[in-house]
Amino acid sequence: MLAFATTPELLETLAGGCGDDPSFACEQVYDLTGGNEDVTQVIDWVLHGPLLILVILTVAWIASRLARRQVERAVERFVSSDSSAATRGLRQIGIDLSEAISLDEPDPRRQSRATSIANVVGSTLTVSIWVTATILIIGELGFDLGPFIAGAGIAGVALGFGAQGLVKDCIAGLFVLVEDQYGIGDYVDLGEASGEVEELTLRVTRLRSLNGTVWHVPNGEVRRVGNTSQLWSVALVDIDVAYDSDLEETRRLLLSTTQEVCQSEAWTEDVLEDPIVLGVEALGADGITMRMIVKTTPGSQWALQRQLREALKSSFDNAGIEIPFPQRTVWVRGESDTSTGGESETISD
């Protein structure tokens, strides 16, 4: 049958139903229908029209779903390995969080970061797949792709110029996510705005300051980031004592009181290292400033600082160590006192 299909007579007959360049499928349909040109034309159009377009759409849909799934798995492994590397880095500096932090437990920050990165990469792949499928479909419909591609290129250039700020924000947000500069729950300083990160998207970062103000900061406007709660934090306490205080006794009382607070049940899980009394930080006009630090888990330093100041105030009062306060002398002069030089009165601020 195939040998007969190559004869000039059959080729001339096939041209009426399958055109000048008949395909193998058209030849088979022509043969099965007994040379019916009308049926052959209809079936050939279906095979090279709607059916082929349906196949292209199906393949594009399957490819986009598989791409998104693989991207999600790859990003999840990347984020998990990044968290493991951070844990190993903490161990190298003497901080072991294996008991306090479990990588198996869901971490909102890690999940948000993985979701954002997966959405960006997955959306990019999905758009590329569907654009390719659209071009193939347009070609199958018989349209000239040259003007279409040229018009799409011009539209892309125009859109790029008009949306430079949006593109800048998205690229900056992608680097923030990939480099893990900050995440949900971190307290960051972004220059004009500072606060706790409530939401982090590809375009904007939403912060809530301590006074309740909500800041929406475009990622492209962030020039520098100060993160006070990444991996670990430091509770820093400065306290003033009078110049006639015994500094050695003050240092001992600072250390013992801080150790007592850190070893209490409320703070033992948040304190990562033993407290360190750094010593004299400044010689001020009203007293001597003593400084101490305690390394804590992220975000717990402020509450610990308040607790330490309260405990140190009680300990210093019981030990008779004075916490100085400013004193000023105010001269009050009236009309009747000009000859005598006026009166003085000491007022404490």
Buried (B, 14 or more C-beta within 10 A) or exposed (E): EEEEBEEEEBBEBBEEBBEEEBBEEBBBBBBEBEBBBEBBBBBBEEBBEEEBBEEBBEEBBEBBEEBBEEBBEEBBEBBBEBBEEBBEEBEEEEBEBEEEBEEEEEBEBBBBBBBBBBBBBBBEBBEEBBEEBBBBBBEBEEEEEEEBEEEBEEEEEEEEEEEEEBBBBBEBBBEBBBEBBBBBBBBBBBEEBBBBBEEBBBBBBBBBEEEEEEBEBBBBBBEEBEBBBBBBBBBBBEBBBBEEBEEEEBBEBBBEBBBEBBEEEEBEEBBBBEBBBEEEBEEEEBBBBBBBBBBBBBBBBBBBBEBBEEBBEEBBEEBEBBBBEEEEEEEEEEEEEEEEEEEEEEEEE
